[in-house]
Amino acid sequence: MKGEALFRLGRTFEALPYFNEVRLRAGVSLYQKKDLTLEKILDERSRELAWEGLRRQDLIRFGKWNDAWFEKEAKDDFTKLFPIPYWAIDTNSKLKQNPGY
């Protein structure tokens, strides 16, 4: 996350060690400053955090949640938010269900 944040701030040189530490451990080639892109960062997170349950949030943050890929169909924009449970709406009259649900 820190490497991604630094990259998004335009501080690519400072971000490189965070990604290269992981790549060095994996025994694959290291990134150079010119090689690092948001697409590569997303790919790196998918490999490193495959079973951590973070992919959905990553895809939303990178603007790719609505895209179709592998066996996932394209999603409507409203699916970026979860529905509010009905029990919560029933107990608080000020809550309104998220659009689309």
Backbone as a printed PyTorch tensor [residue, N CA C, xyz], in Angstrom:
tensor([[[  0.8260,  -1.1920,   0.0000],
         [  0.0000,   0.0000,   0.0000],
         [  0.8710,   1.2570,   0.0000]],

        [[  1.9380,   1.2340,   0.7680],
         [  2.7940,   2.4260,   0.8160],
         [  3.4400,   2.6650,  -0.5450]],

        [[  3.8820,   1.5970,  -1.1990],
         [  4.4660,   1.7400,  -2.5270],
         [  3.4640,   2.3070,  -3.5150]],

        [[  2.2300,   1.8360,  -3.4640],
         [  1.1920,   2.3550,  -4.3570],
         [  0.9360,   3.8310,  -4.0640]],

        [[  0.8450,   4.1820,  -2.7920],
         [  0.5880,   5.5790,  -2.4260],
         [  1.7120,   6.4820,  -2.9280]],

        [[  2.9510,   6.0580,  -2.7420],
         [  4.0790,   6.8590,  -3.2210],
         [  4.0420,   6.9900,  -4.7370]],

        [[  3.7260,   5.9110,  -5.4280],
         [  3.6440,   5.9560,  -6.8840],
         [  2.5750,   6.9440,  -7.3320]],

        [[  1.4090,   6.8880,  -6.6910],
         [  0.3090,   7.7870,  -7.0600],
         [  0.6490,   9.2480,  -6.7590]],

        [[  1.5590,   9.4730,  -5.8340],
         [  2.0150,  10.8300,  -5.5300],
         [  3.1280,  11.2880,  -6.4720]],

        [[  3.4920,  10.4250,  -7.4250],
         [  4.5520,  10.7740,  -8.3600],
         [  5.9440,  10.5130,  -7.8250]],

        [[  6.0560,   9.7830,  -6.7370],
         [  7.3410,   9.4980,  -6.1020],
         [  7.7660,   8.0670,  -6.4120]],

        [[  7.8700,   7.7820,  -7.7070],
         [  8.1420,   6.4290,  -8.1820],
         [  9.4500,   5.8760,  -7.6310]],

        [[ 10.4970,   6.6900,  -7.6010],
         [ 11.7900,   6.2210,  -7.1060],
         [ 11.6860,   5.7330,  -5.6620]],

        [[ 10.8980,   6.4200,  -4.8420],
         [ 10.7060,   6.0040,  -3.4430],
         [  9.8190,   4.7660,  -3.3410]],

        [[  8.9450,   4.5630,  -4.3230],
         [  8.0350,   3.4160,  -4.3050],
         [  8.7240,   2.1170,  -4.7010]],

        [[  9.7410,   2.2020,  -5.5480],
         [ 10.3950,   1.0090,  -6.0850],
         [ 10.8580,   0.0020,  -5.0360]],

        [[ 11.5230,   0.4200,  -3.9580],
         [ 12.0020,  -0.5730,  -2.9910],
         [ 10.8970,  -1.4480,  -2.4040]],

        [[  9.6960,  -0.9140,  -2.2640],
         [  8.5980,  -1.7010,  -1.6940],
         [  8.2030,  -2.8450,  -2.6240]],

        [[  8.1730,  -2.5600,  -3.9140],
         [  7.8130,  -3.5990,  -4.8780],
         [  8.9800,  -4.5480,  -5.1280]],

        [[ 10.1800,  -4.0090,  -5.1860],
         [ 11.3420,  -4.8430,  -5.4650],
         [ 11.6910,  -5.7720,  -4.3130]],

        [[ 11.3420,  -5.3980,  -3.1050],
         [ 11.5520,  -6.2940,  -1.9580],
         [ 10.7590,  -7.5860,  -2.1440]],

        [[  9.5330,  -7.4440,  -2.5840],
         [  8.6680,  -8.6060,  -2.8230],
         [  9.1990,  -9.4110,  -4.0060]],

        [[  9.5890,  -8.7270,  -5.0790],
         [ 10.0740,  -9.4110,  -6.2790],
         [ 11.4090, -10.1170,  -6.0100]],

        [[ 12.2650,  -9.5220,  -5.2070],
         [ 13.5350, -10.1510,  -4.8510],
         [ 13.2830, -11.4510,  -4.0880]],

        [[ 12.3590, -11.4050,  -3.1400],
         [ 12.0080, -12.5970,  -2.3850],
         [ 11.4530, -13.6960,  -3.2890]],

        [[ 10.7000, -13.2820,  -4.3220],
         [ 10.0930, -14.2480,  -5.2470],
         [ 11.0900, -14.7560,  -6.2860]],

        [[ 12.2470, -14.1030,  -6.3920],
         [ 13.2550, -14.5400,  -7.3470],
         [ 12.9540, -14.1490,  -8.7800]],

        [[ 12.2580, -13.0390,  -8.9590],
         [ 11.9530, -12.5500, -10.3080],
         [ 12.6640, -11.2170, -10.5320]],

        [[ 12.6970, -10.7740, -11.7780],
         [ 13.4240,  -9.5480, -12.1020],
         [ 12.8330,  -8.3420, -11.3660]],

        [[ 13.7120,  -7.4200, -11.0250],
         [ 13.3080,  -6.2340, -10.2880],
         [ 12.7770,  -5.1780, -11.2450]],

        [[ 11.9150,  -4.3150, -10.7370],
         [ 11.3940,  -3.1990, -11.5260],
         [ 12.4320,  -2.0840, -11.5950]],

        [[ 12.4690,  -1.4290, -12.7180],
         [ 13.2090,  -0.1820, -12.8760],
         [ 12.1820,   0.9460, -12.8160]],

        [[ 12.6310,   2.1560, -12.5940],
         [ 11.7080,   3.2880, -12.4580],
         [ 10.7770,   3.3970, -13.6620]],

        [[ 11.2910,   3.2020, -14.8630],
         [ 10.4830,   3.3450, -16.0800],
         [  9.4730,   2.2110, -16.2530]],

        [[  9.6890,   1.0940, -15.5590],
         [  8.8280,  -0.0810, -15.7270],
         [  7.5650,  -0.0410, -14.8820]],

        [[  7.5850,   0.6830, -13.7930],
         [  6.4790,   0.6350, -12.8310],
         [  5.2790,   1.4410, -13.3380]],

        [[  4.1140,   0.7830, -13.3870],
         [  2.8660,   1.4290, -13.8010],
         [  1.7660,   0.9890, -12.8420]],

        [[  0.6280,   1.6700, -12.8850],
         [ -0.5070,   1.2590, -12.0510],
         [ -0.9600,  -0.1510, -12.4190]],

        [[ -0.9320,  -0.4810, -13.7000],
         [ -1.3300,  -1.8240, -14.1430],
         [ -0.4150,  -2.8890, -13.5270]],

        [[  0.8770,  -2.6160, -13.4900],
         [  1.8150,  -3.5720, -12.8950],
         [  1.6340,  -3.6590, -11.3810]],

        [[  1.3030,  -2.5330, -10.7620],
         [  1.0470,  -2.5540,  -9.3210],
         [ -0.1790,  -3.4070,  -9.0250]],

        [[ -1.2350,  -3.2520,  -9.8000],
         [ -2.4310,  -4.0750,  -9.6110],
         [ -2.1140,  -5.5470,  -9.8230]],

        [[ -1.3490,  -5.8610, -10.8500],
         [ -0.9460,  -7.2510, -11.0890],
         [ -0.1210,  -7.7930,  -9.9300]],

        [[  0.7850,  -6.9780,  -9.4370],
         [  1.6420,  -7.3860,  -8.3160],
         [  0.7990,  -7.6950,  -7.0780]],

        [[ -0.1780,  -6.8490,  -6.8070],
         [ -1.0620,  -7.0780,  -5.6520],
         [ -1.8800,  -8.3510,  -5.8410]],

        [[ -2.2860,  -8.6370,  -7.0710],
         [ -3.0850,  -9.8500,  -7.2910],
         [ -2.2610, -11.1060,  -7.0200]],

        [[ -0.9770, -11.0600,  -7.3390],
         [ -0.1180, -12.2260,  -7.0810],
         [  0.2390, -12.3350,  -5.5990]],

        [[  0.6440, -11.2370,  -5.0200],
         [  1.1370, -11.2590,  -3.6420],
         [  0.0210, -11.4650,  -2.6160]],

        [[ -1.1720, -10.9530,  -2.9100],
         [ -2.2640, -10.9830,  -1.9340],
         [ -3.4340, -11.8360,  -2.4230]],

        [[ -3.1310, -12.8700,  -3.1980],
         [ -4.1640, -13.6620,  -3.8770],
         [ -5.2410, -14.1910,  -2.9370]],

        [[ -4.9050, -14.6010,  -1.7510],
         [ -5.8840, -15.2370,  -0.8500],
         [ -6.2340, -14.3570,   0.3410]],

        [[ -5.9910, -13.0710,   0.2420],
         [ -6.2170, -12.1620,   1.3660],
         [ -7.5900, -11.4940,   1.3570]],

        [[ -8.3600, -11.6590,   0.2850],
         [ -9.6950, -11.0720,   0.2320],
         [ -9.7000,  -9.5770,  -0.0570]],

        [[ -8.6800,  -9.0810,  -0.7490],
         [ -8.5760,  -7.6510,  -1.0150],
         [ -8.8370,  -7.2950,  -2.4780]],

        [[ -9.0330,  -8.2820,  -3.3270],
         [ -9.1010,  -8.0390,  -4.7650],
         [-10.2490,  -7.0990,  -5.1410]],

        [[-11.4070,  -7.2900,  -4.5390],
         [-12.5670,  -6.4510,  -4.8670],
         [-12.2530,  -4.9740,  -4.6260]],

        [[-11.6950,  -4.6670,  -3.4620],
         [-11.3690,  -3.2860,  -3.1380],
         [-10.2920,  -2.7450,  -4.0740]],

        [[ -9.3240,  -3.5890,  -4.4210],
         [ -8.2820,  -3.1650,  -5.3580],
         [ -8.8860,  -2.8110,  -6.7090]],

        [[ -9.7600,  -3.6700,  -7.2210],
         [-10.3670,  -3.4180,  -8.5270],
         [-11.2160,  -2.1490,  -8.5160]],

        [[-11.9080,  -1.8950,  -7.4210],
         [-12.6910,  -0.6570,  -7.3110],
         [-11.7450,   0.5450,  -7.3010]],

        [[-10.6890,   0.4820,  -6.4930],
         [ -9.7460,   1.5930,  -6.3720],
         [ -9.0330,   1.8840,  -7.6950]],

        [[ -8.7410,   0.8390,  -8.4730],
         [ -8.0440,   1.0040,  -9.7460],
         [ -9.0030,   1.2570, -10.9080]],

        [[-10.3140,   1.3400, -10.6200],
         [-11.2970,   1.6400, -11.6500],
         [-11.5770,   0.4900, -12.5990]],

        [[-11.4000,  -0.7500, -12.1320],
         [-11.5790,  -1.9100, -13.0030],
         [-12.6720,  -2.8610, -12.5260]],

        [[-13.3770,  -2.5160, -11.4760],
         [-14.3960,  -3.3980, -10.9240],
         [-15.5040,  -3.7080, -11.9270]],

        [[-15.8760,  -2.7460, -12.7200],
         [-16.9850,  -2.9420, -13.6560],
         [-16.5730,  -3.7510, -14.8840]],

        [[-15.2850,  -3.9430, -15.1130],
         [-14.8100,  -4.6760, -16.2860],
         [-15.0750,  -6.1740, -16.1460]],

        [[-15.3080,  -6.8210, -17.2780],
         [-15.3890,  -8.2790, -17.3060],
         [-13.9640,  -8.8340, -17.3740]],

        [[-13.7060,  -9.9270, -16.6770],
         [-12.4120, -10.5990, -16.7670],
         [-12.5810, -12.0460, -16.3280]],

        [[-11.7810, -12.9160, -16.8840],
         [-11.8090, -14.3480, -16.6150],
         [-13.2540, -14.8370, -16.6220]],

        [[-13.7780, -15.2890, -15.4950],
         [-15.1560, -15.7780, -15.4380],
         [-16.1020, -14.7810, -14.7740]],

        [[-15.6530, -13.5570, -14.5800],
         [-16.4800, -12.5170, -13.9600],
         [-17.1150, -11.6710, -15.0570]],

        [[-18.4210, -11.5600, -14.9930],
         [-19.1210, -10.7050, -15.9410],
         [-18.9480,  -9.2460, -15.5420]],

        [[-19.1560,  -8.3500, -16.5040],
         [-19.1160,  -6.9220, -16.2030],
         [-20.2020,  -6.6060, -15.1740]],

        [[-19.8900,  -5.7190, -14.2610],
         [-20.8200,  -5.3620, -13.1830],
         [-21.3600,  -3.9580, -13.3860]],

        [[-22.5560,  -3.7250, -12.8650],
         [-23.1190,  -2.3790, -12.8580],
         [-22.4040,  -1.5440, -11.8030]],

        [[-22.4050,  -0.2500, -12.0130],
         [-21.6830,   0.6620, -11.1250],
         [-22.1840,   0.5840,  -9.6810]],

        [[-23.4640,   0.3030,  -9.4810],
         [-24.0030,   0.2950,  -8.1220],
         [-23.3750,  -0.7970,  -7.2570]],

        [[-22.7670,  -1.8170,  -7.8680],
         [-22.2100,  -2.9210,  -7.0900],
         [-20.9080,  -2.5560,  -6.3830]],

        [[-20.4270,  -1.3300,  -6.5870],
         [-19.2540,  -0.8940,  -5.8310],
         [-19.5860,  -0.7730,  -4.3500]],

        [[-20.8530,  -0.5130,  -4.0520],
         [-21.3180,  -0.4380,  -2.6660],
         [-22.0700,  -1.7090,  -2.3180]],

        [[-21.9800,  -2.1300,  -1.0840],
         [-22.7660,  -3.2570,  -0.6190],
         [-24.1630,  -2.7770,  -0.2280]],

        [[-25.1380,  -3.6690,  -0.2720],
         [-26.4580,  -3.2670,   0.2270],
         [-26.4100,  -3.1030,   1.7490]],

        [[-27.2360,  -2.2150,   2.2470],
         [-27.3660,  -2.0570,   3.6990],
         [-28.3220,  -3.1420,   4.1730]],

        [[-27.9560,  -3.9010,   5.1900],
         [-28.8480,  -4.9620,   5.6680],
         [-30.2080,  -4.3970,   6.0850]],

        [[-31.2560,  -5.1500,   5.7750],
         [-32.6090,  -4.6740,   6.0960],
         [-32.8130,  -4.4810,   7.5860]],

        [[-32.1720,  -5.3160,   8.4170],
         [-32.3320,  -5.1520,   9.8560],
         [-31.7970,  -3.7970,  10.2960]],

        [[-30.7420,  -3.2870,   9.6310],
         [-30.1870,  -1.9790,   9.9850],
         [-31.1480,  -0.8660,   9.5620]],

        [[-31.7370,  -1.0170,   8.3860],
         [-32.6990,  -0.0170,   7.9080],
         [-33.9380,  -0.0180,   8.7940]],

        [[-34.3760,  -1.2110,   9.2230],
         [-35.5520,  -1.3190,  10.0910],
         [-35.3320,  -0.6700,  11.4530]],

        [[-34.0920,  -0.6540,  11.9200],
         [-33.8190,  -0.0900,  13.2420],
         [-33.4350,   1.3850,  13.1960]],

        [[-33.2030,   1.9220,  11.9950],
         [-32.8220,   3.3290,  11.8690],
         [-33.5500,   3.9250,  10.6690]],

        [[-34.5700,   4.6900,  10.9230],
         [-35.4100,   5.2350,   9.8590],
         [-34.6750,   6.2590,   8.9760]],

        [[-33.5260,   6.7420,   9.4160],
         [-32.7650,   7.7030,   8.6140],
         [-31.9130,   7.0280,   7.5390]],

        [[-31.7420,   5.7320,   7.6340],
         [-30.9630,   5.0170,   6.6070],
         [-31.8000,   4.7750,   5.3670]],

        [[-31.1960,   4.9250,   4.2160],
         [-31.8520,   4.6140,   2.9510],
         [-30.9710,   3.5830,   2.2350]],

        [[-31.6350,   2.6240,   1.5980],
         [-30.8930,   1.5730,   0.8960],
         [-30.0380,   2.1760,  -0.2210]],

        [[-28.8630,   1.6170,  -0.4140],
         [-28.0040,   2.0550,  -1.5030],
         [-28.7010,   1.8080,  -2.8370]],

        [[-28.5730,   2.7250,  -3.7850],
         [-29.2510,   2.5790,  -5.0860],
         [-28.8940,   1.2520,  -5.7680]],

        [[-29.8910,   0.6410,  -6.3770],
         [-29.6740,  -0.6040,  -7.1050],
         [-30.0570,  -1.8500,  -6.3280]],

        [[-30.2430,  -1.7000,  -5.0110],
         [-30.5910,  -2.8690,  -4.1820],
         [-32.0180,  -2.7760,  -3.7210]]])
